[in-house]
Amino acid sequence: PARRGARACQPEATVERRGALAAAAAAAVAAAAPKHAEALGFKKKLKKRCGIECVPLDKFSEVEGAPGLLYYDTSPGKGAPVEKGQRVAVHFDVKLGKITFFTSRVGTGVTGGVPYGFDIGTSKLGLVLPALDLGTEGMRVGGQRTLKVPAKYAYGDKGYGEIPPGATTTLDIELLSVKVNPITGQRTGS
């Protein structure tokens, strides 16, 4: 006599049921799988996306008056070049390798963060990173520039935070605006 609540053992029926469920699941997955990209008209990109790392060093130019500080304009911008004494607003990213250590793009502003403002030519006062000051001079509004920064124009032999002493860093700059006197329409300092 079978006990109450006990199931009759039917191993053959269970195996058949499991096989049928597995086959149905495999068929459903195969039917729902996306079509191959080429069949949809897309070509698979096999090459790694080329960032600034792909630009050879011979394409970089040296910043005038700053031996060893190299720049490459990824976007030239428009208008007159920035000169010493003018007040600018920039976004910047300091990178060591592919890791971003400092950025002005943190926040929820319209431009993606709070821009950093300074007067061109004030790096000798210690108010701004020398590479940022020297590298921004000559840029045009809307321009984007990448700098290869030796330690003497950045954090020197002491380093800073997680940036080791003597490290060569990369500095990405985007010039957002130059302060203009509302009465004369001329560019001004602070």
C-alpha positions as CSV (number, residue, x, y, z in Angstrom):
1,P,0.0,0.0,0.0
2,A,1.2,3.5,-0.9
3,R,1.6,6.0,1.8
4,R,-0.5,9.1,1.7
5,G,1.3,12.0,0.0
6,A,4.1,9.9,-1.4
7,R,4.6,10.0,-5.2
8,A,5.0,7.0,-7.3
9,C,8.5,6.7,-8.7
10,Q,8.4,7.1,-12.5
11,P,12.0,7.6,-13.6
12,E,11.3,7.1,-17.3
13,A,8.4,9.6,-17.4
14,T,10.6,12.2,-15.5
15,V,13.5,11.8,-17.9
16,E,11.2,12.1,-20.9
17,R,9.6,15.2,-19.4
18,R,12.9,16.8,-18.6
19,G,14.2,16.1,-22.1
20,A,11.1,17.6,-23.7
21,L,11.4,20.8,-21.5
22,A,15.1,21.1,-22.3
23,A,14.4,20.8,-26.1
24,A,11.6,23.4,-25.8
25,A,13.8,25.8,-23.9
26,A,16.7,25.4,-26.4
27,A,14.3,26.1,-29.3
28,A,12.9,29.2,-27.6
29,V,16.4,30.6,-27.0
30,A,17.4,29.9,-30.6
31,A,14.3,31.7,-31.9
32,A,14.8,34.7,-29.6
33,A,18.5,35.1,-30.3
34,P,19.4,38.3,-32.2
35,K,20.4,38.1,-35.8
36,H,24.0,38.3,-36.6
37,A,25.2,41.9,-36.9
38,E,26.3,41.5,-40.5
39,A,22.8,40.3,-41.5
40,L,21.4,43.5,-40.0
41,G,23.8,45.6,-42.1
42,F,26.4,46.3,-39.3
43,K,30.0,45.5,-39.7
44,K,31.8,44.3,-36.6
45,K,34.7,46.6,-35.6
46,L,37.6,44.4,-34.9
47,K,40.1,47.2,-34.4
48,K,40.5,48.7,-30.9
49,R,39.0,52.2,-30.8
50,C,41.7,54.7,-31.3
51,G,42.0,57.4,-28.6
52,I,44.8,59.9,-27.9
53,E,47.1,56.9,-27.1
54,C,47.1,56.1,-30.8
55,V,48.5,59.5,-31.8
56,P,52.3,59.1,-32.3
57,L,54.5,61.4,-30.3
58,D,55.9,63.0,-33.5
59,K,52.5,64.6,-34.1
60,F,52.8,66.4,-30.7
61,S,54.3,69.9,-30.6
62,E,56.3,71.5,-27.9
63,V,54.8,74.3,-25.9
64,E,56.8,77.5,-26.5
65,G,59.0,78.3,-23.5
66,A,58.4,75.0,-21.8
67,P,60.9,72.4,-23.0
68,G,59.5,68.8,-22.7
69,L,55.9,69.9,-22.4
70,L,54.1,68.5,-25.5
71,Y,50.6,69.3,-26.8
72,Y,48.3,68.0,-29.5
73,D,45.1,69.8,-30.5
74,T,42.3,67.4,-30.9
75,S,39.9,70.2,-31.8
76,P,41.3,73.7,-32.7
77,G,38.4,75.9,-31.5
78,K,37.4,79.3,-32.8
79,G,38.3,82.9,-32.3
80,A,41.4,84.6,-31.1
81,P,44.1,82.7,-29.2
82,V,44.2,83.2,-25.4
83,E,47.0,85.4,-24.1
84,K,48.7,86.1,-20.8
85,G,46.6,88.0,-18.3
86,Q,43.3,86.9,-19.7
87,R,40.8,85.1,-17.4
88,V,39.6,81.7,-18.7
89,A,37.2,78.9,-17.8
90,V,38.3,75.3,-18.6
91,H,37.4,71.7,-18.0
92,F,40.4,69.5,-17.4
93,D,41.3,65.9,-16.6
94,V,44.6,64.7,-15.1
95,K,45.5,61.2,-16.1
96,L,48.2,58.7,-15.3
97,G,48.1,56.1,-17.9
98,K,44.4,55.5,-18.6
99,I,43.3,56.3,-15.0
100,T,41.8,59.8,-14.4
101,F,43.0,61.1,-11.0
102,F,41.6,64.7,-11.1
103,T,38.8,66.3,-13.1
104,S,36.8,69.4,-13.2
105,R,33.9,67.5,-14.7
106,V,32.4,66.3,-11.3
107,G,29.0,67.7,-10.7
108,T,25.6,68.3,-12.3
109,G,26.2,71.6,-14.2
110,V,25.0,72.1,-17.7
111,T,28.5,71.5,-19.0
112,G,29.0,68.4,-16.9
113,G,30.6,70.0,-13.8
114,V,31.9,73.2,-12.5
115,P,34.5,74.7,-14.8
116,Y,37.9,75.8,-13.3
117,G,38.7,79.5,-13.8
118,F,42.1,81.1,-13.6
119,D,44.2,83.9,-15.2
120,I,46.8,82.9,-17.8
121,G,50.3,83.4,-16.5
122,T,49.6,82.8,-12.8
123,S,51.4,79.5,-12.4
124,K,54.4,81.2,-11.0
125,L,52.3,82.3,-8.1
126,G,51.4,78.7,-7.3
127,L,47.7,79.2,-8.0
128,V,47.4,76.8,-10.9
129,L,49.3,73.7,-12.2
130,P,52.1,75.0,-14.5
131,A,51.1,72.6,-17.3
132,L,47.5,73.8,-17.2
133,D,48.6,77.5,-17.4
134,L,51.3,77.0,-20.0
135,G,49.2,74.6,-22.1
136,T,46.1,76.7,-22.2
137,E,47.9,79.8,-23.5
138,G,47.3,80.0,-27.3
139,M,44.2,77.9,-27.3
140,R,40.9,79.1,-28.8
141,V,37.4,78.9,-27.3
142,G,35.9,75.5,-27.9
143,G,39.3,74.0,-28.4
144,Q,40.4,70.7,-26.9
145,R,44.1,69.9,-26.2
146,T,46.0,67.0,-24.8
147,L,49.3,67.6,-23.0
148,K,52.1,65.1,-22.2
149,V,53.3,66.6,-18.9
150,P,56.7,65.9,-17.5
151,A,56.9,65.9,-13.7
152,K,58.5,69.4,-13.5
153,Y,55.3,71.0,-15.0
154,A,52.9,69.0,-12.8
155,Y,53.6,67.3,-9.4
156,G,57.4,67.2,-9.4
157,D,59.6,64.9,-7.3
158,K,57.1,64.8,-4.4
159,G,54.1,63.5,-6.3
160,Y,50.6,64.2,-5.1
161,G,48.1,61.7,-3.6
162,E,48.3,58.5,-5.7
163,I,50.4,60.1,-8.4
164,P,54.0,58.9,-7.7
165,P,57.0,61.2,-7.6
166,G,58.5,62.0,-11.0
167,A,55.5,60.7,-13.0
168,T,54.7,61.9,-16.5
169,T,51.0,62.6,-16.7
170,T,48.5,63.4,-19.4
171,L,46.4,66.6,-19.1
172,D,43.2,67.0,-21.3
173,I,42.0,70.6,-21.5
174,E,38.8,72.0,-23.0
175,L,38.7,75.9,-23.2
176,L,35.1,76.9,-22.4
177,S,35.3,80.7,-22.3
178,V,37.4,83.8,-22.0
179,K,36.2,86.6,-19.7
180,V,35.0,89.6,-21.7
181,N,34.4,93.2,-20.4
182,P,30.7,93.9,-21.0
183,I,31.3,97.6,-21.7
184,T,34.3,97.4,-24.1
185,G,33.8,93.9,-25.4
186,Q,37.5,93.3,-24.9
187,R,38.9,90.2,-23.3
188,T,40.1,90.9,-19.7
189,G,41.8,89.3,-16.7
190,S,40.2,88.9,-13.3
